[in-house]
């Protein structure tokens, strides 16, 4: 879907219950596999802030549920099962009700 040599990541915390609601169960189950740090799971309660030069954990921010994922992996996961068709054109559109008087 997208490639960046310097991948951007994002933290998912308050949206986890919403993602669980809208994603198919088999897709949501793959969410932990897309974590940037596979040792820190959704329910670990620990959101590490890591020194980019040394790799040392500087501080751990507590949370109930959360996960840091690569944006490209998250987009690909959410797109699973969506049938995107290219080279199609719009032919016709009708409105079944009258909007104006």
N, C-alpha and C positions, 0 to 999 in steps of 0.2 A: 504493500500500500504506500509506503513511504520509507525513505532511507536517509538517515542523517548519521554522519560519522561521529558527531558529538550528540548522542541521544539525550533528549530531554525526558525527565521523569516527572511523575506527579504522585501526590499522596491521595489515597482514597480512604476516607473515614466516614463522614456523615452520610455519604451516598451509598454505602454498602447495602443497607436494607432495601433501598430503591432498586439497585442493580439486581438484587436477589429476586425482587418482584417482577422486573421486566425482562430479564434474560432467561432463556430456557435453562432448566436445571443442569443439563449436561454442559452447557457453556459456562454457567456460573461456577460449577465445580472445578473448572480449569483455571479460575482466577488466581489461586495461589501459585500455580506453575509459572505465572507471568511476573512474579515478584522480582524486584531488582536484587533483593537479598533473600535467598531461599531459606535461610536459617531463621528468619523473622516471619512467622506466620501471621495470619489475620488476627488470631486471638492471643498473640504473645503478650500484648499489653506494653510493648516496648517499641518505640519509634526512634531508631538510632540516628544521631547526627554524626556523620563520619568526616574526619579530616581527609580532604581530597589528595593531599600530598603523601600522608603516611598510612592512611587506611585505618587509623586508630579511631575508636568510638570516642567522641568528645563528650557527648551527653546523651542520655536516653530520655525521650519525652514520653510520659505515660499516656496511654489511651485505652479505651475499652476494646475497640476493633479498628483495624486500619491496615493499609498495605501501600507500599511504594512500588509503582509499576512504570515500565517504559511506556511512553505515550503511543509509540508505533505498535507495540505488542497489544496494548489495550484496545486500540482501534481495530486491529486485526481480529482480536477475540470477539468484540462486539459485532463485527461484520459476519461472523460465522453463520452460515445457513441463510444468508440474504442472497437472493438470486438477482444479481445485477446483470442486466443485458445491455450491451453496447450496440451501436449502429441501428438504433430504433428511432423512428420519428413519430411525432404526434399527428394523428390523422383527423380526429374530430372530438368535439366536446359538446354536450348538451346540458342544460340546466332544467331539471324536472319541475321547477316551480317558477312562478312569475315574481320577479324582484320589484318591478316598477308597475305603477298603476295604469 
